[in-house]
Amino acid sequence: MFYICFMSVRTSAPATRPAWPRPPSALVAARLTEPPTGARVTVAGLVLVRQRPGTAKGVIFLTLEDETGVVNVVVWRKIYERFRRAVIAGRLLRVTGRIERQSGVVHLVAEEVEDISALLDRLMLPDPA
């Protein structure tokens, strides 16, 4: 079993804007091509799109964005029922799941979904001197 977990390090940002709050233990989108298919990883990002096509038999597709790119997330019905509130209402999500590749596209099949939208409030805090 291959598990990737990167701890974040807060770096100084230019004085013109605050540093983005990095969720702990999240792999950035730009590095999703590195782990092998089936690897268990954790990603985090702003929810750009939620799709629930009528023909998808209860599957929900999420698109998350972090500072390096986008992540396609597949949420099966059973996982959706377990993490419904986070999937529906979360603005910033941390998702743990398995990497899947099809036709050159990388997807993350969700196993856990956590609403970490409260971290967005940190953007309003003054930068520590």
N, C-alpha and C positions, 0 to 999 in steps of 0.2 A: 504494500500500500504506500502510495506516494502522497505526502501532504506538504503543502507549501504554506508558510506563514511568515510574513515579513513584518517586523515591528517598525512602526513609523518613527521618524525623528523630525521634530519640529525645527525648521530652519528659519532664519530671518528672511523676511520679505522686504521689498522696497518700501520706503516710508509712505508711498502713495496709496497702498492698500494693505489690509491685514493679511497675515498668512492664512491659507485655507486650513481648516481643521482636518487633519488626516485621521480617519478612524484607525484605531490600533488593529494590527494583525490583518491588513488588507493588501492583496496583490494588485498592482496598478494594471489597467487595461492593456497598456502597451506590452506587458510581459506575459499575456495570456497564451502566446504562441509557444512559450518555453516548456511548460509542463507537458507530459505525455497525455494522450487520451485516457480518460478514466481517473486522472489525478484529482484529488480532493483539494479544492482551493477556496479561499474566501476573497470576495471582492466587495467594494463599496462604491456608491456613486449616487448622484442625483437622478431621480426618476424622470426620464424624458418622455417615455411612451408606455402606456399599458394597453395591451390588445387582448381581446377575448372574442375571437371569431366564432360565429355560430357553428361552423363546420369543424371546430377544433376539439369537440367532445370534452369541454370543461377545462382545456389547457389555457393558461394565460401566458402571454409573452410580454416580458419587460425589457426595456432598453434603459440601461444605466449609463451615466457619463461621469468620468472622473477627470482629473487634470490632464490625462494622457490620451484619452479616447473613449470609445463606447464598448459596452459589454451587453451581449444578447443573453437573456436569462429565460429559461423555460420553467414554468411552474405547473406541475401536474396537479390535478384536482385534489388529491389527497393532501398534498403539501399546502395548497391554497386553503383548504378547510382548516388546517392546523394553524396557519399564520395569516388568516383572512384580514385582520385589522391592519397589519403591517403592509400587506400587498395592496390593499385598497387605498389606505390613507397616507402611507409613508412618503415623504418628499426626499429623504435621504435614507437609503437602505444598505445594510450589510448582508450579503447573501453568501452562504456556504453551499457548495455542491460539487458535482463532478463535471470535468471537461468532456465535451463531445465535439467531434469534428465531422462535418458533412460538406462535401463539395467545396472545400477550402474555407468554410465558414466555421468559426469557433463559437460554441454555445456553452453556457453553464446551466446544467440541469440542477435546479434548486433542491436542497435537502433541508435547509434552515433559512428563514428570512427574519431579519431584525430591523425594526424601525429605529434609526439613530438620528432622526430629524432634529432632536434637541441640540446636536452639535452645531447646527446652523446658527443658533443663537450666539455662539462664540464669535461669529463674524462681526457682531456689533460691539464687542468688547474692545477697549483700547489696547493697542499693542504694548506688551510689557517693555519697559525701557531697559 
